[in-house]
Amino acid sequence: MTPTLTSERLTLRPLTAADLPDLVALNGDPEVMAFITGRALTPAEVEADLPGLTRSEGGLGLWSGTDDDGFAGVWFLIADPDDESAAEIGWRLPRNRWGHGLATEGARALLTHAFETLGTELVWAETMAVNSRSRAVMERLGMRHARTEVREWEDPIPGWEQGEVVYELTRPTGLTSSRRGPWPPSG
């Protein structure tokens, strides 16, 4: 079961079908989707994807984030299909929430969950090389650039030729799943 997570300003709860209106608005914004699909998604496309988005397994899945002002975005932590000790992390926020530190704050809550509760050894994230905002969040989280991959795109979007970057963060040495408190350790 995917747990509800909290941070200073956010409550992250498992994504449900009730989140469809917020997802339609989020994924219907072409600027939000610029580095993901290169275009806004239609309500029908978002609704068709919803059943897969609400599935969770082993404490992993997608979370809908809220704060005092309402819907703040979506965060995910999903299993790496090639490495059972690793997970991929990501986030997507409405434009009016950009620049307020919420992406980083929500991602830190997921990293705490991954390292301390699930015992994940490696968390990675990827984005287009030209997506400076997401790259900055990855760096604020302490993630390090691992590689750049250039792939052929069926429907290329601007910047595709610069590739996709993968950032990684390994489980801190000596961290045990019984440790509680904020991640990363202070000091």
mmCIF file of the C-alpha atoms, coordinates in Angstrom:
data_MODEL
# 
_entry.id   MODEL 
# 
loop_
_atom_site.group_PDB 
_atom_site.id 
_atom_site.type_symbol 
_atom_site.label_atom_id 
_atom_site.label_alt_id 
_atom_site.label_comp_id 
_atom_site.label_asym_id 
_atom_site.label_entity_id 
_atom_site.label_seq_id 
_atom_site.pdbx_PDB_ins_code 
_atom_site.Cartn_x 
_atom_site.Cartn_y 
_atom_site.Cartn_z 
_atom_site.occupancy 
_atom_site.B_iso_or_equiv 
_atom_site.pdbx_formal_charge 
_atom_site.auth_seq_id 
_atom_site.auth_comp_id 
_atom_site.auth_asym_id 
_atom_site.auth_atom_id 
_atom_site.pdbx_PDB_model_num 
ATOM 1   C CA . MET A 1 1   ? 0.000   0.000  0.000   1.00 0.00 ? 1   MET A CA 1 
ATOM 2   C CA . THR A 1 2   ? 1.209   3.467  -0.853  1.00 0.00 ? 2   THR A CA 1 
ATOM 3   C CA . PRO A 1 3   ? 1.246   5.648  2.291   1.00 0.00 ? 3   PRO A CA 1 
ATOM 4   C CA . THR A 1 4   ? 0.288   9.273  2.725   1.00 0.00 ? 4   THR A CA 1 
ATOM 5   C CA . LEU A 1 5   ? 3.435   11.364 3.187   1.00 0.00 ? 5   LEU A CA 1 
ATOM 6   C CA . THR A 1 6   ? 3.819   14.820 4.679   1.00 0.00 ? 6   THR A CA 1 
ATOM 7   C CA . SER A 1 7   ? 6.378   17.599 4.604   1.00 0.00 ? 7   SER A CA 1 
ATOM 8   C CA . GLU A 1 8   ? 6.424   21.085 6.038   1.00 0.00 ? 8   GLU A CA 1 
ATOM 9   C CA . ARG A 1 9   ? 3.892   22.450 3.529   1.00 0.00 ? 9   ARG A CA 1 
ATOM 10  C CA . LEU A 1 10  ? 2.635   19.403 1.613   1.00 0.00 ? 10  LEU A CA 1 
ATOM 11  C CA . THR A 1 11  ? 0.438   16.396 2.093   1.00 0.00 ? 11  THR A CA 1 
ATOM 12  C CA . LEU A 1 12  ? 1.132   13.730 -0.517  1.00 0.00 ? 12  LEU A CA 1 
ATOM 13  C CA . ARG A 1 13  ? -1.582  11.093 -0.730  1.00 0.00 ? 13  ARG A CA 1 
ATOM 14  C CA . PRO A 1 14  ? -1.941  8.223  -3.182  1.00 0.00 ? 14  PRO A CA 1 
ATOM 15  C CA . LEU A 1 15  ? -3.405  9.344  -6.507  1.00 0.00 ? 15  LEU A CA 1 
ATOM 16  C CA . THR A 1 16  ? -7.037  8.302  -7.057  1.00 0.00 ? 16  THR A CA 1 
ATOM 17  C CA . ALA A 1 17  ? -9.718  8.648  -9.724  1.00 0.00 ? 17  ALA A CA 1 
ATOM 18  C CA . ALA A 1 18  ? -10.998 11.694 -7.798  1.00 0.00 ? 18  ALA A CA 1 
ATOM 19  C CA . ASP A 1 19  ? -7.849  13.521 -8.945  1.00 0.00 ? 19  ASP A CA 1 
ATOM 20  C CA . LEU A 1 20  ? -8.928  13.430 -12.597 1.00 0.00 ? 20  LEU A CA 1 
ATOM 21  C CA . PRO A 1 21  ? -9.988  17.130 -12.804 1.00 0.00 ? 21  PRO A CA 1 
ATOM 22  C CA . ASP A 1 22  ? -6.623  18.279 -11.428 1.00 0.00 ? 22  ASP A CA 1 
ATOM 23  C CA . LEU A 1 23  ? -4.743  15.922 -13.782 1.00 0.00 ? 23  LEU A CA 1 
ATOM 24  C CA . VAL A 1 24  ? -6.750  17.144 -16.790 1.00 0.00 ? 24  VAL A CA 1 
ATOM 25  C CA . ALA A 1 25  ? -5.843  20.747 -15.956 1.00 0.00 ? 25  ALA A CA 1 
ATOM 26  C CA . LEU A 1 26  ? -2.193  19.896 -15.235 1.00 0.00 ? 26  LEU A CA 1 
ATOM 27  C CA . ASN A 1 27  ? -1.600  17.747 -18.322 1.00 0.00 ? 27  ASN A CA 1 
ATOM 28  C CA . GLY A 1 28  ? -3.700  20.097 -20.447 1.00 0.00 ? 28  GLY A CA 1 
ATOM 29  C CA . ASP A 1 29  ? -1.170  22.909 -20.015 1.00 0.00 ? 29  ASP A CA 1 
ATOM 30  C CA . PRO A 1 30  ? 1.255   22.936 -22.963 1.00 0.00 ? 30  PRO A CA 1 
ATOM 31  C CA . GLU A 1 31  ? 3.997   24.619 -20.889 1.00 0.00 ? 31  GLU A CA 1 
ATOM 32  C CA . VAL A 1 32  ? 3.782   21.942 -18.186 1.00 0.00 ? 32  VAL A CA 1 
ATOM 33  C CA . MET A 1 33  ? 3.984   19.254 -20.880 1.00 0.00 ? 33  MET A CA 1 
ATOM 34  C CA . ALA A 1 34  ? 6.644   20.950 -23.042 1.00 0.00 ? 34  ALA A CA 1 
ATOM 35  C CA . PHE A 1 35  ? 9.462   18.577 -22.052 1.00 0.00 ? 35  PHE A CA 1 
ATOM 36  C CA . ILE A 1 36  ? 7.263   15.495 -21.612 1.00 0.00 ? 36  ILE A CA 1 
ATOM 37  C CA . THR A 1 37  ? 5.041   15.214 -24.679 1.00 0.00 ? 37  THR A CA 1 
ATOM 38  C CA . GLY A 1 38  ? 5.683   18.534 -26.380 1.00 0.00 ? 38  GLY A CA 1 
ATOM 39  C CA . ARG A 1 39  ? 1.960   19.287 -26.327 1.00 0.00 ? 39  ARG A CA 1 
ATOM 40  C CA . ALA A 1 40  ? -1.029  19.458 -24.033 1.00 0.00 ? 40  ALA A CA 1 
ATOM 41  C CA . LEU A 1 41  ? -2.906  16.216 -23.506 1.00 0.00 ? 41  LEU A CA 1 
ATOM 42  C CA . THR A 1 42  ? -6.630  16.071 -24.168 1.00 0.00 ? 42  THR A CA 1 
ATOM 43  C CA . PRO A 1 43  ? -9.021  15.251 -21.339 1.00 0.00 ? 43  PRO A CA 1 
ATOM 44  C CA . ALA A 1 44  ? -9.749  11.910 -23.037 1.00 0.00 ? 44  ALA A CA 1 
ATOM 45  C CA . GLU A 1 45  ? -6.007  11.057 -23.113 1.00 0.00 ? 45  GLU A CA 1 
ATOM 46  C CA . VAL A 1 46  ? -5.622  11.878 -19.422 1.00 0.00 ? 46  VAL A CA 1 
ATOM 47  C CA . GLU A 1 47  ? -8.709  9.856  -18.510 1.00 0.00 ? 47  GLU A CA 1 
ATOM 48  C CA . ALA A 1 48  ? -7.455  6.872  -20.533 1.00 0.00 ? 48  ALA A CA 1 
ATOM 49  C CA . ASP A 1 49  ? -4.129  6.949  -18.615 1.00 0.00 ? 49  ASP A CA 1 
ATOM 50  C CA . LEU A 1 50  ? -5.749  7.273  -15.175 1.00 0.00 ? 50  LEU A CA 1 
ATOM 51  C CA . PRO A 1 51  ? -6.185  3.561  -14.320 1.00 0.00 ? 51  PRO A CA 1 
ATOM 52  C CA . GLY A 1 52  ? -2.457  2.954  -14.777 1.00 0.00 ? 52  GLY A CA 1 
ATOM 53  C CA . LEU A 1 53  ? -1.564  6.044  -12.767 1.00 0.00 ? 53  LEU A CA 1 
ATOM 54  C CA . THR A 1 54  ? -3.608  5.018  -9.731  1.00 0.00 ? 54  THR A CA 1 
ATOM 55  C CA . ARG A 1 55  ? -1.978  1.589  -9.424  1.00 0.00 ? 55  ARG A CA 1 
ATOM 56  C CA . SER A 1 56  ? 0.559   1.164  -6.661  1.00 0.00 ? 56  SER A CA 1 
ATOM 57  C CA . GLU A 1 57  ? 2.737   -1.665 -5.515  1.00 0.00 ? 57  GLU A CA 1 
ATOM 58  C CA . GLY A 1 58  ? 5.085   -2.180 -2.601  1.00 0.00 ? 58  GLY A CA 1 
ATOM 59  C CA . GLY A 1 59  ? 4.835   1.387  -1.300  1.00 0.00 ? 59  GLY A CA 1 
ATOM 60  C CA . LEU A 1 60  ? 5.558   2.843  -4.741  1.00 0.00 ? 60  LEU A CA 1 
ATOM 61  C CA . GLY A 1 61  ? 3.205   4.770  -6.987  1.00 0.00 ? 61  GLY A CA 1 
ATOM 62  C CA . LEU A 1 62  ? 1.945   8.263  -7.684  1.00 0.00 ? 62  LEU A CA 1 
ATOM 63  C CA . TRP A 1 63  ? 0.974   10.886 -5.140  1.00 0.00 ? 63  TRP A CA 1 
ATOM 64  C CA . SER A 1 64  ? -1.272  13.916 -5.432  1.00 0.00 ? 64  SER A CA 1 
ATOM 65  C CA . GLY A 1 65  ? 0.130   16.808 -3.463  1.00 0.00 ? 65  GLY A CA 1 
ATOM 66  C CA . THR A 1 66  ? -1.862  19.489 -1.708  1.00 0.00 ? 66  THR A CA 1 
ATOM 67  C CA . ASP A 1 67  ? -1.048  22.420 0.515   1.00 0.00 ? 67  ASP A CA 1 
ATOM 68  C CA . ASP A 1 68  ? -3.053  25.249 2.073   1.00 0.00 ? 68  ASP A CA 1 
ATOM 69  C CA . ASP A 1 69  ? -3.814  26.581 -1.421  1.00 0.00 ? 69  ASP A CA 1 
ATOM 70  C CA . GLY A 1 70  ? -5.112  23.268 -2.809  1.00 0.00 ? 70  GLY A CA 1 
ATOM 71  C CA . PHE A 1 71  ? -3.664  21.055 -5.541  1.00 0.00 ? 71  PHE A CA 1 
ATOM 72  C CA . ALA A 1 72  ? 0.123   21.474 -5.745  1.00 0.00 ? 72  ALA A CA 1 
ATOM 73  C CA . GLY A 1 73  ? 1.100   18.770 -8.252  1.00 0.00 ? 73  GLY A CA 1 
ATOM 74  C CA . VAL A 1 74  ? 1.873   15.112 -8.736  1.00 0.00 ? 74  VAL A CA 1 
ATOM 75  C CA . TRP A 1 75  ? 4.961   13.203 -7.573  1.00 0.00 ? 75  TRP A CA 1 
ATOM 76  C CA . PHE A 1 76  ? 5.921   9.641  -8.381  1.00 0.00 ? 76  PHE A CA 1 
ATOM 77  C CA . LEU A 1 77  ? 8.262   6.944  -7.171  1.00 0.00 ? 77  LEU A CA 1 
ATOM 78  C CA . ILE A 1 78  ? 8.143   3.859  -9.377  1.00 0.00 ? 78  ILE A CA 1 
ATOM 79  C CA . ALA A 1 79  ? 10.086  0.626  -9.529  1.00 0.00 ? 79  ALA A CA 1 
ATOM 80  C CA . ASP A 1 80  ? 13.023  0.403  -11.909 1.00 0.00 ? 80  ASP A CA 1 
ATOM 81  C CA . PRO A 1 81  ? 12.135  -2.485 -14.240 1.00 0.00 ? 81  PRO A CA 1 
ATOM 82  C CA . ASP A 1 82  ? 15.812  -3.441 -14.570 1.00 0.00 ? 82  ASP A CA 1 
ATOM 83  C CA . ASP A 1 83  ? 16.923  -3.163 -10.925 1.00 0.00 ? 83  ASP A CA 1 
ATOM 84  C CA . GLU A 1 84  ? 14.778  -4.198 -7.957  1.00 0.00 ? 84  GLU A CA 1 
ATOM 85  C CA . SER A 1 85  ? 16.908  -2.108 -5.583  1.00 0.00 ? 85  SER A CA 1 
ATOM 86  C CA . ALA A 1 86  ? 16.298  1.095  -7.562  1.00 0.00 ? 86  ALA A CA 1 
ATOM 87  C CA . ALA A 1 87  ? 13.390  3.448  -8.229  1.00 0.00 ? 87  ALA A CA 1 
ATOM 88  C CA . GLU A 1 88  ? 12.665  6.390  -10.505 1.00 0.00 ? 88  GLU A CA 1 
ATOM 89  C CA . ILE A 1 89  ? 11.404  9.652  -9.017  1.00 0.00 ? 89  ILE A CA 1 
ATOM 90  C CA . GLY A 1 90  ? 9.576   12.489 -10.738 1.00 0.00 ? 90  GLY A CA 1 
ATOM 91  C CA . TRP A 1 91  ? 7.187   15.407 -10.322 1.00 0.00 ? 91  TRP A CA 1 
ATOM 92  C CA . ARG A 1 92  ? 4.856   17.602 -12.310 1.00 0.00 ? 92  ARG A CA 1 
ATOM 93  C CA . LEU A 1 93  ? 3.439   20.847 -10.936 1.00 0.00 ? 93  LEU A CA 1 
ATOM 94  C CA . PRO A 1 94  ? 0.986   23.435 -12.249 1.00 0.00 ? 94  PRO A CA 1 
ATOM 95  C CA . ARG A 1 95  ? 2.734   26.553 -13.553 1.00 0.00 ? 95  ARG A CA 1 
ATOM 96  C CA . ASN A 1 96  ? 1.380   28.726 -10.740 1.00 0.00 ? 96  ASN A CA 1 
ATOM 97  C CA . ARG A 1 97  ? 3.301   26.492 -8.318  1.00 0.00 ? 97  ARG A CA 1 
ATOM 98  C CA . TRP A 1 98  ? 6.663   26.715 -10.093 1.00 0.00 ? 98  TRP A CA 1 
ATOM 99  C CA . GLY A 1 99  ? 9.470   28.539 -8.291  1.00 0.00 ? 99  GLY A CA 1 
ATOM 100 C CA . HIS A 1 100 ? 8.187   28.007 -4.732  1.00 0.00 ? 100 HIS A CA 1 
ATOM 101 C CA . GLY A 1 101 ? 10.323  24.994 -3.773  1.00 0.00 ? 101 GLY A CA 1 
ATOM 102 C CA . LEU A 1 102 ? 7.389   22.585 -3.771  1.00 0.00 ? 102 LEU A CA 1 
ATOM 103 C CA . ALA A 1 103 ? 8.884   20.177 -6.324  1.00 0.00 ? 103 ALA A CA 1 
ATOM 104 C CA . THR A 1 104 ? 11.984  19.799 -4.155  1.00 0.00 ? 104 THR A CA 1 
ATOM 105 C CA . GLU A 1 105 ? 9.997   19.547 -0.929  1.00 0.00 ? 105 GLU A CA 1 
ATOM 106 C CA . GLY A 1 106 ? 7.711   16.823 -2.259  1.00 0.00 ? 106 GLY A CA 1 
ATOM 107 C CA . ALA A 1 107 ? 10.623  14.936 -3.797  1.00 0.00 ? 107 ALA A CA 1 
ATOM 108 C CA . ARG A 1 108 ? 12.484  15.007 -0.464  1.00 0.00 ? 108 ARG A CA 1 
ATOM 109 C CA . ALA A 1 109 ? 9.467   13.355 1.180   1.00 0.00 ? 109 ALA A CA 1 
ATOM 110 C CA . LEU A 1 110 ? 9.579   10.625 -1.468  1.00 0.00 ? 110 LEU A CA 1 
ATOM 111 C CA . LEU A 1 111 ? 13.346  10.189 -1.039  1.00 0.00 ? 111 LEU A CA 1 
ATOM 112 C CA . THR A 1 112 ? 12.866  9.773  2.703   1.00 0.00 ? 112 THR A CA 1 
ATOM 113 C CA . HIS A 1 113 ? 10.224  7.146  2.009   1.00 0.00 ? 113 HIS A CA 1 
ATOM 114 C CA . ALA A 1 114 ? 12.430  5.389  -0.557  1.00 0.00 ? 114 ALA A CA 1 
ATOM 115 C CA . PHE A 1 115 ? 15.590  5.248  1.530   1.00 0.00 ? 115 PHE A CA 1 
ATOM 116 C CA . GLU A 1 116 ? 14.240  4.919  5.060   1.00 0.00 ? 116 GLU A CA 1 
ATOM 117 C CA . THR A 1 117 ? 11.033  2.930  4.661   1.00 0.00 ? 117 THR A CA 1 
ATOM 118 C CA . LEU A 1 118 ? 11.523  0.917  1.484   1.00 0.00 ? 118 LEU A CA 1 
ATOM 119 C CA . GLY A 1 119 ? 15.288  0.437  1.736   1.00 0.00 ? 119 GLY A CA 1 
ATOM 120 C CA . THR A 1 120 ? 15.838  1.535  -1.863  1.00 0.00 ? 120 THR A CA 1 
ATOM 121 C CA . GLU A 1 121 ? 19.532  1.655  -2.761  1.00 0.00 ? 121 GLU A CA 1 
ATOM 122 C CA . LEU A 1 122 ? 19.390  4.030  -5.752  1.00 0.00 ? 122 LEU A CA 1 
ATOM 123 C CA . VAL A 1 123 ? 16.888  6.658  -6.871  1.00 0.00 ? 123 VAL A CA 1 
ATOM 124 C CA . TRP A 1 124 ? 17.186  8.172  -10.329 1.00 0.00 ? 124 TRP A CA 1 
ATOM 125 C CA . ALA A 1 125 ? 15.374  10.782 -12.389 1.00 0.00 ? 125 ALA A CA 1 
ATOM 126 C CA . GLU A 1 126 ? 15.484  11.776 -16.013 1.00 0.00 ? 126 GLU A CA 1 
ATOM 127 C CA . THR A 1 127 ? 14.469  14.755 -18.073 1.00 0.00 ? 127 THR A CA 1 
ATOM 128 C CA . MET A 1 128 ? 15.369  16.411 -21.333 1.00 0.00 ? 128 MET A CA 1 
ATOM 129 C CA . ALA A 1 129 ? 18.766  18.101 -21.199 1.00 0.00 ? 129 ALA A CA 1 
ATOM 130 C CA . VAL A 1 130 ? 17.104  21.433 -22.027 1.00 0.00 ? 130 VAL A CA 1 
ATOM 131 C CA . ASN A 1 131 ? 14.746  21.224 -19.018 1.00 0.00 ? 131 ASN A CA 1 
ATOM 132 C CA . SER A 1 132 ? 16.772  23.448 -16.708 1.00 0.00 ? 132 SER A CA 1 
ATOM 133 C CA . ARG A 1 133 ? 14.019  23.688 -14.062 1.00 0.00 ? 133 ARG A CA 1 
ATOM 134 C CA . SER A 1 134 ? 13.845  19.927 -13.440 1.00 0.00 ? 134 SER A CA 1 
ATOM 135 C CA . ARG A 1 135 ? 17.615  19.626 -13.580 1.00 0.00 ? 135 ARG A CA 1 
ATOM 136 C CA . ALA A 1 136 ? 17.884  22.314 -10.887 1.00 0.00 ? 136 ALA A CA 1 
ATOM 137 C CA . VAL A 1 137 ? 15.468  20.378 -8.650  1.00 0.00 ? 137 VAL A CA 1 
ATOM 138 C CA . MET A 1 138 ? 17.548  17.221 -9.138  1.00 0.00 ? 138 MET A CA 1 
ATOM 139 C CA . GLU A 1 139 ? 20.699  19.094 -8.142  1.00 0.00 ? 139 GLU A CA 1 
ATOM 140 C CA . ARG A 1 140 ? 19.009  20.642 -5.069  1.00 0.00 ? 140 ARG A CA 1 
ATOM 141 C CA . LEU A 1 141 ? 18.109  17.089 -4.012  1.00 0.00 ? 141 LEU A CA 1 
ATOM 142 C CA . GLY A 1 142 ? 21.786  16.144 -4.120  1.00 0.00 ? 142 GLY A CA 1 
ATOM 143 C CA . MET A 1 143 ? 21.390  14.045 -7.248  1.00 0.00 ? 143 MET A CA 1 
ATOM 144 C CA . ARG A 1 144 ? 24.368  13.850 -9.584  1.00 0.00 ? 144 ARG A CA 1 
ATOM 145 C CA . HIS A 1 145 ? 24.391  13.748 -13.363 1.00 0.00 ? 145 HIS A CA 1 
ATOM 146 C CA . ALA A 1 146 ? 25.084  10.134 -14.358 1.00 0.00 ? 146 ALA A CA 1 
ATOM 147 C CA . ARG A 1 147 ? 24.741  10.211 -18.139 1.00 0.00 ? 147 ARG A CA 1 
ATOM 148 C CA . THR A 1 148 ? 23.149  11.812 -21.169 1.00 0.00 ? 148 THR A CA 1 
ATOM 149 C CA . GLU A 1 149 ? 21.300  9.632  -23.644 1.00 0.00 ? 149 GLU A CA 1 
ATOM 150 C CA . VAL A 1 150 ? 20.342  10.678 -27.148 1.00 0.00 ? 150 VAL A CA 1 
ATOM 151 C CA . ARG A 1 151 ? 17.439  8.705  -28.564 1.00 0.00 ? 151 ARG A CA 1 
ATOM 152 C CA . GLU A 1 152 ? 15.430  8.894  -31.725 1.00 0.00 ? 152 GLU A CA 1 
ATOM 153 C CA . TRP A 1 153 ? 11.964  10.303 -31.085 1.00 0.00 ? 153 TRP A CA 1 
ATOM 154 C CA . GLU A 1 154 ? 8.966   9.279  -33.146 1.00 0.00 ? 154 GLU A CA 1 
ATOM 155 C CA . ASP A 1 155 ? 7.550   12.793 -32.733 1.00 0.00 ? 155 ASP A CA 1 
ATOM 156 C CA . PRO A 1 156 ? 10.560  14.970 -31.800 1.00 0.00 ? 156 PRO A CA 1 
ATOM 157 C CA . ILE A 1 157 ? 9.998   17.947 -29.543 1.00 0.00 ? 157 ILE A CA 1 
ATOM 158 C CA . PRO A 1 158 ? 12.260  21.005 -29.377 1.00 0.00 ? 158 PRO A CA 1 
ATOM 159 C CA . GLY A 1 159 ? 15.569  20.189 -27.723 1.00 0.00 ? 159 GLY A CA 1 
ATOM 160 C CA . TRP A 1 160 ? 15.429  16.429 -28.355 1.00 0.00 ? 160 TRP A CA 1 
ATOM 161 C CA . GLU A 1 161 ? 18.771  16.488 -30.132 1.00 0.00 ? 161 GLU A CA 1 
ATOM 162 C CA . GLN A 1 162 ? 20.527  17.470 -26.865 1.00 0.00 ? 162 GLN A CA 1 
ATOM 163 C CA . GLY A 1 163 ? 19.306  14.228 -25.317 1.00 0.00 ? 163 GLY A CA 1 
ATOM 164 C CA . GLU A 1 164 ? 17.898  13.197 -21.996 1.00 0.00 ? 164 GLU A CA 1 
ATOM 165 C CA . VAL A 1 165 ? 19.873  13.442 -18.794 1.00 0.00 ? 165 VAL A CA 1 
ATOM 166 C CA . VAL A 1 166 ? 19.778  10.909 -15.990 1.00 0.00 ? 166 VAL A CA 1 
ATOM 167 C CA . TYR A 1 167 ? 20.572  11.978 -12.422 1.00 0.00 ? 167 TYR A CA 1 
ATOM 168 C CA . GLU A 1 168 ? 21.134  9.531  -9.570  1.00 0.00 ? 168 GLU A CA 1 
ATOM 169 C CA . LEU A 1 169 ? 21.246  9.507  -5.802  1.00 0.00 ? 169 LEU A CA 1 
ATOM 170 C CA . THR A 1 170 ? 22.442  6.520  -3.810  1.00 0.00 ? 170 THR A CA 1 
ATOM 171 C CA . ARG A 1 171 ? 21.233  5.555  -0.373  1.00 0.00 ? 171 ARG A CA 1 
ATOM 172 C CA . PRO A 1 172 ? 23.334  7.370  2.229   1.00 0.00 ? 172 PRO A CA 1 
ATOM 173 C CA . THR A 1 173 ? 25.959  5.154  3.865   1.00 0.00 ? 173 THR A CA 1 
ATOM 174 C CA . GLY A 1 174 ? 24.910  3.858  7.253   1.00 0.00 ? 174 GLY A CA 1 
ATOM 175 C CA . LEU A 1 175 ? 21.256  4.797  6.794   1.00 0.00 ? 175 LEU A CA 1 
ATOM 176 C CA . THR A 1 176 ? 18.968  2.074  8.085   1.00 0.00 ? 176 THR A CA 1 
ATOM 177 C CA . SER A 1 177 ? 15.270  1.705  7.506   1.00 0.00 ? 177 SER A CA 1 
ATOM 178 C CA . SER A 1 178 ? 14.660  2.175  11.242  1.00 0.00 ? 178 SER A CA 1 
ATOM 179 C CA . ARG A 1 179 ? 16.101  5.729  11.179  1.00 0.00 ? 179 ARG A CA 1 
ATOM 180 C CA . ARG A 1 180 ? 13.440  8.414  11.424  1.00 0.00 ? 180 ARG A CA 1 
ATOM 181 C CA . GLY A 1 181 ? 13.574  12.094 10.723  1.00 0.00 ? 181 GLY A CA 1 
ATOM 182 C CA . PRO A 1 182 ? 14.086  14.274 7.676   1.00 0.00 ? 182 PRO A CA 1 
ATOM 183 C CA . TRP A 1 183 ? 16.170  13.191 4.742   1.00 0.00 ? 183 TRP A CA 1 
ATOM 184 C CA . PRO A 1 184 ? 18.900  14.060 4.008   1.00 0.00 ? 184 PRO A CA 1 
ATOM 185 C CA . PRO A 1 185 ? 20.519  13.879 7.423   1.00 0.00 ? 185 PRO A CA 1 
ATOM 186 C CA . SER A 1 186 ? 21.471  17.308 8.718   1.00 0.00 ? 186 SER A CA 1 
ATOM 187 C CA . GLY A 1 187 ? 24.957  18.224 9.771   1.00 0.00 ? 187 GLY A CA 1 
# 
